[in-house]
Amino acid sequence: MSTRNKLDLDAKPAWVTAVDGGPRRVNHASAAIEDRVYLFGGYCSLDSTPYSEQATRTVTTIDVFCLHSTTMRWKKLRDNDGTDKVKNIIDRNSFKDTPYMRYGHAVTPYNDKVYLWGGRNDQYGPGKEENK
């Protein structure tokens, strides 16, 4: 499915097809800060990697997408030049490094930061020595 929907709560609540594009994900987490919605991790069934293996075998850092709610445009928060914009919204006191890709996790916005915990990544999962 390539479209996203929103529930317009102004006046008479109604579902509106509003956003085309953006990441196709399941088991992701999202958090809103001001006029932006941040989407963290998850996995996509459209990848060439089998659905059950995609997020579980990756050791890359988590990807983050941002939806600007006034323009309804998505942007990935990692530039091709290697600039890591993700670290600007993840609390640096909580993480030494950007966390690994995961699914089934939770995020909570607080004081213009996003706190992330839990989830699963079978290579670097919660029971692995690397994460203790």
C-alpha positions in Angstrom: 0.0 0.0 0.0 1.6 3.3 -1.1 -0.7 5.8 0.6 -1.0 6.8 4.2 -4.1 8.0 5.9 -4.8 10.5 8.7 -7.7 11.1 11.0 -8.7 14.7 10.7 -10.2 15.7 14.1 -11.2 19.2 13.1 -14.9 19.9 13.1 -16.3 16.5 11.9 -13.8 13.7 12.3 -13.0 11.9 9.1 -10.3 9.8 7.6 -8.4 11.5 4.8 -5.9 10.0 2.3 -3.2 12.6 2.9 0.3 11.2 2.5 1.9 9.5 -0.5 5.2 7.8 -0.1 7.2 7.5 3.1 8.6 4.4 4.7 6.6 1.1 4.4 7.1 -0.4 7.8 5.6 -2.8 10.3 6.6 -3.2 14.0 8.1 0.3 14.0 7.7 3.0 16.7 6.8 6.6 16.3 6.8 9.8 18.4 5.5 13.3 17.7 7.5 16.4 18.7 5.8 19.7 17.8 4.8 19.6 14.1 6.9 16.5 13.2 6.3 12.7 13.6 9.4 10.6 13.8 9.3 6.9 12.8 12.0 4.6 14.2 13.1 1.2 12.8 10.7 -1.6 12.0 10.9 -3.6 8.8 9.4 -3.7 5.3 8.1 -6.7 3.4 9.1 -5.1 0.1 12.8 -5.6 0.6 14.6 -8.4 -1.2 15.6 -10.0 2.1 13.0 -12.5 3.3 10.4 -10.8 5.6 11.3 -12.8 8.7 15.1 -12.2 8.3 15.2 -8.5 7.3 15.4 -6.7 10.6 16.7 -9.6 12.6 20.0 -9.9 10.8 21.0 -6.3 10.3 23.8 -4.7 12.4 23.3 -1.2 10.9 22.2 1.7 13.0 18.5 2.4 13.3 17.0 4.5 10.6 14.7 7.3 11.4 12.2 9.0 9.1 10.4 12.3 9.8 7.0 13.4 8.6 6.5 17.2 8.7 2.8 17.5 9.5 2.2 20.8 7.8 3.8 19.9 4.4 2.9 16.2 4.7 6.4 15.3 3.4 8.7 12.5 4.6 12.4 12.8 5.0 15.0 10.2 6.0 17.2 11.6 8.8 20.5 10.4 7.5 22.2 12.2 4.7 24.0 10.3 1.9 27.2 12.2 2.9 27.2 10.3 6.2 25.9 13.1 8.4 23.9 11.5 11.1 20.9 13.7 12.0 19.5 10.9 14.2 21.8 11.7 17.0 20.3 15.2 17.3 17.0 13.8 18.5 18.2 10.7 20.5 19.3 11.7 24.0 23.1 11.4 24.0 23.0 10.8 27.8 21.1 7.6 27.3 23.1 6.1 24.4 26.8 6.1 23.8 26.2 5.3 20.1 23.2 5.3 17.9 21.2 2.1 18.6 21.1 -0.8 16.2 18.2 -1.4 13.8 15.3 -3.1 15.6 11.6 -3.9 15.5 8.9 -4.2 18.2 10.5 -1.5 20.3 9.0 1.5 22.1 9.8 5.2 21.9 8.6 8.1 24.1 9.0 11.8 23.4 10.0 14.0 26.4 11.5 17.5 26.5 12.2 17.6 22.8 14.1 14.2 22.9 13.0 10.7 22.0 13.8 7.8 24.4 14.0 4.4 22.8 14.1 1.0 24.5 13.4 -2.7 24.0 12.6 -4.3 20.7 14.3 -7.1 18.9 17.3 -7.6 16.7 18.3 -11.2 16.7 22.0 -10.5 16.1 22.2 -7.8 18.8 19.1 -8.7 20.9 18.5 -8.0 24.6 20.1 -11.4 25.7 23.3 -10.9 23.8 26.5 -10.1 25.6 27.1 -7.0 23.5 24.0 -5.3 25.0 24.7 -5.9 28.7 
